[in-house]
């Protein structure tokens, strides 16, 4: 752990194999890191016992700890991503992908996370279910970063490119109405009883939306 000025304050842990990824806990009192197939949660308080568990069948390449919902997502050379609670209990495990999972990142509100692999960018909800899959020709995606409003993703790729993606097709329902965010600045509103449609266009980028009590 380092100070803001770059002075070494303490060595939190010493491992026999490389540490490929780490993430702060929501309260900044613990650090999550990976070594081999294991994940470890290490408190900052001296002489405190860490929590370590075998999380994957291969080398863990990435992990992230959501500051909003307290959940952990990890990705590995076993080609799977998994979701955990803060005690190391598994909440979700994906099926095996074609290539290792090289990056994971939670959105700021903890409702979504992104997963990167070779020529693959996947968007998942906090449960772990996949909602979107894109296949950019970028090589492996090594780093994913969300914008602070949770609407955009930037990714650093193996071919030297930085790509950007926007979250769209979010759907809201209330009684007979359905609203779908179809673009950065557009919402499609539909009455499901008579199929009446209306397209709403906004001057600024849509960050959040809610549909209830007859109002959007």
PLY file of the C-alpha trace (Angstrom):
ply
format ascii 1.0
element vertex 216
property float x
property float y
property float z
element edge 215
property int vertex1
property int vertex2
end_header
0.00 0.00 0.00
1.31 3.41 -1.04
0.65 6.94 0.12
-0.58 9.63 -2.26
2.96 10.92 -2.58
4.25 7.49 -3.61
5.77 6.38 -0.30
5.51 2.69 0.57
3.38 2.37 3.71
3.09 -1.38 4.14
3.23 -4.72 2.35
-0.22 -6.20 2.72
0.62 -9.73 1.55
3.47 -11.72 0.02
2.56 -14.57 -2.31
4.53 -17.40 -3.92
2.94 -16.73 -7.34
2.12 -13.54 -9.29
-0.85 -11.34 -8.36
-2.71 -10.62 -11.60
-5.60 -8.50 -10.30
-6.87 -6.69 -7.23
-9.71 -4.44 -6.13
-10.66 -2.36 -3.08
-13.65 -3.32 -0.96
-16.64 -0.90 -0.88
-15.55 0.50 2.53
-11.85 0.64 1.54
-10.94 -1.46 4.58
-10.12 -4.64 2.64
-8.37 -5.59 -0.59
-9.36 -8.41 -2.94
-6.58 -10.01 -5.00
-6.00 -13.12 -7.08
-3.14 -15.62 -7.12
-3.37 -18.71 -9.31
-6.93 -20.07 -9.12
-7.58 -18.45 -5.73
-9.20 -15.23 -4.56
-8.19 -13.64 -1.27
-9.85 -10.88 0.78
-7.24 -9.27 3.05
-8.28 -6.72 5.70
-5.97 -3.74 6.22
-5.96 -4.13 10.01
-2.78 -5.81 11.32
-2.90 -9.50 12.31
-6.36 -9.92 10.78
-7.06 -13.25 9.10
-7.62 -13.20 5.33
-10.38 -15.11 3.53
-9.06 -17.32 0.71
-10.99 -19.67 -1.54
-10.48 -21.56 -4.80
-12.60 -19.60 -7.24
-11.67 -21.12 -10.62
-10.01 -24.13 -12.24
-7.44 -21.93 -13.97
-5.36 -18.81 -13.42
-7.54 -15.83 -12.41
-6.74 -12.90 -14.71
-9.19 -10.26 -13.46
-11.53 -9.37 -10.61
-13.63 -6.42 -9.51
-15.53 -5.59 -6.31
-18.67 -3.47 -6.69
-18.79 -0.43 -4.42
-22.61 -0.36 -4.73
-23.84 -3.93 -4.25
-20.81 -5.51 -2.55
-20.56 -8.35 -5.07
-17.38 -9.66 -6.67
-16.91 -10.72 -10.28
-13.88 -12.71 -11.43
-12.60 -14.04 -14.76
-10.12 -16.80 -15.45
-8.15 -18.87 -17.94
-10.78 -21.57 -17.40
-12.84 -19.35 -19.76
-15.53 -18.61 -17.16
-16.64 -15.57 -15.20
-18.20 -15.95 -11.76
-20.09 -13.75 -9.30
-19.44 -13.99 -5.54
-20.68 -12.36 -2.37
-18.24 -10.68 0.03
-17.83 -13.94 2.00
-16.65 -15.96 -1.00
-19.95 -17.73 -1.65
-20.65 -18.36 -5.33
-23.75 -16.64 -6.71
-23.30 -17.37 -10.42
-20.99 -19.22 -12.79
-21.05 -18.72 -16.54
-20.64 -21.42 -19.12
-17.21 -21.87 -20.67
-16.31 -19.29 -23.34
-14.04 -19.98 -26.30
-11.18 -17.97 -24.81
-9.96 -16.88 -21.34
-11.74 -14.02 -19.58
-9.22 -11.18 -19.52
-11.18 -8.28 -17.96
-14.21 -7.54 -15.80
-15.66 -4.30 -14.46
-18.77 -3.24 -12.49
-20.84 -0.18 -13.42
-21.00 2.54 -10.77
-24.55 1.67 -9.67
-23.79 -2.05 -9.41
-26.64 -3.05 -11.73
-24.40 -4.19 -14.61
-20.92 -5.50 -15.25
-18.90 -5.94 -18.42
-16.75 -8.92 -19.36
-13.92 -8.89 -21.89
-12.31 -11.79 -23.76
-10.69 -12.39 -27.17
-12.78 -10.43 -29.71
-15.62 -10.43 -27.17
-17.37 -7.80 -25.06
-20.29 -9.02 -22.95
-22.77 -7.03 -20.82
-24.34 -8.77 -17.81
-26.73 -7.83 -15.02
-25.73 -8.07 -11.35
-27.12 -11.62 -11.13
-24.72 -12.73 -13.88
-27.13 -13.21 -16.79
-25.83 -12.02 -20.15
-27.87 -9.28 -21.86
-25.61 -8.33 -24.77
-22.74 -9.85 -26.71
-20.56 -7.98 -29.19
-17.71 -9.36 -31.27
-15.28 -6.50 -32.07
-12.15 -7.43 -34.01
-9.81 -6.14 -31.33
-7.96 -9.16 -29.97
-8.16 -9.71 -26.22
-9.81 -6.94 -24.17
-7.41 -6.32 -21.28
-9.06 -3.47 -19.41
-12.63 -2.15 -19.10
-13.63 1.16 -17.51
-17.16 2.54 -17.02
-18.12 6.19 -17.20
-19.30 7.61 -13.86
-22.94 7.73 -15.01
-22.92 4.03 -15.99
-23.99 4.58 -19.61
-20.69 4.09 -21.45
-17.79 1.63 -21.45
-14.22 2.12 -22.65
-12.01 -0.90 -23.30
-8.29 -1.29 -23.97
-7.56 -4.01 -26.51
-4.73 -6.29 -27.57
-4.46 -4.76 -31.05
-3.70 -1.30 -29.59
-7.21 0.11 -29.98
-9.40 1.75 -27.34
-13.07 1.08 -28.08
-16.19 2.73 -26.69
-19.65 1.24 -26.18
-23.00 2.64 -25.05
-25.65 0.82 -23.02
-28.93 0.80 -24.98
-32.12 -1.30 -25.20
-32.88 -0.83 -21.51
-36.60 -1.59 -21.15
-39.11 -0.14 -18.67
-42.67 -1.38 -18.16
-45.73 0.12 -16.43
-49.29 -1.17 -16.93
-49.93 -1.13 -20.71
-46.85 0.92 -21.59
-43.34 -0.10 -22.51
-40.44 2.32 -22.87
-37.16 1.25 -24.50
-33.99 3.33 -24.60
-33.06 2.72 -28.24
-30.12 5.11 -28.52
-27.99 7.56 -26.62
-30.67 10.26 -26.94
-33.84 8.39 -27.97
-36.61 6.48 -26.20
-39.29 4.42 -27.96
-42.64 4.38 -26.13
-45.22 1.69 -26.97
-48.79 1.00 -25.86
-48.95 -2.80 -25.88
-52.78 -2.90 -26.11
-53.14 -1.03 -29.41
-49.49 -1.05 -30.61
-49.40 2.76 -30.69
-45.78 3.94 -30.93
-44.04 7.21 -30.18
-40.37 8.06 -30.53
-38.97 10.59 -28.07
-35.76 12.41 -28.93
-33.74 14.39 -26.39
-31.08 17.02 -26.76
-28.75 15.46 -24.19
-27.60 11.91 -23.55
-29.99 9.76 -21.48
-28.42 8.75 -18.17
-31.35 7.30 -16.23
-35.07 6.72 -16.84
-38.12 5.61 -14.86
-41.68 4.84 -15.92
-44.47 4.87 -13.29
-47.75 6.56 -12.26
-48.48 7.70 -15.80
-45.19 9.57 -16.15
-41.86 8.92 -17.84
0 1
1 2
2 3
3 4
4 5
5 6
6 7
7 8
8 9
9 10
10 11
11 12
12 13
13 14
14 15
15 16
16 17
17 18
18 19
19 20
20 21
21 22
22 23
23 24
24 25
25 26
26 27
27 28
28 29
29 30
30 31
31 32
32 33
33 34
34 35
35 36
36 37
37 38
38 39
39 40
40 41
41 42
42 43
43 44
44 45
45 46
46 47
47 48
48 49
49 50
50 51
51 52
52 53
53 54
54 55
55 56
56 57
57 58
58 59
59 60
60 61
61 62
62 63
63 64
64 65
65 66
66 67
67 68
68 69
69 70
70 71
71 72
72 73
73 74
74 75
75 76
76 77
77 78
78 79
79 80
80 81
81 82
82 83
83 84
84 85
85 86
86 87
87 88
88 89
89 90
90 91
91 92
92 93
93 94
94 95
95 96
96 97
97 98
98 99
99 100
100 101
101 102
102 103
103 104
104 105
105 106
106 107
107 108
108 109
109 110
110 111
111 112
112 113
113 114
114 115
115 116
116 117
117 118
118 119
119 120
120 121
121 122
122 123
123 124
124 125
125 126
126 127
127 128
128 129
129 130
130 131
131 132
132 133
133 134
134 135
135 136
136 137
137 138
138 139
139 140
140 141
141 142
142 143
143 144
144 145
145 146
146 147
147 148
148 149
149 150
150 151
151 152
152 153
153 154
154 155
155 156
156 157
157 158
158 159
159 160
160 161
161 162
162 163
163 164
164 165
165 166
166 167
167 168
168 169
169 170
170 171
171 172
172 173
173 174
174 175
175 176
176 177
177 178
178 179
179 180
180 181
181 182
182 183
183 184
184 185
185 186
186 187
187 188
188 189
189 190
190 191
191 192
192 193
193 194
194 195
195 196
196 197
197 198
198 199
199 200
200 201
201 202
202 203
203 204
204 205
205 206
206 207
207 208
208 209
209 210
210 211
211 212
212 213
213 214
214 215
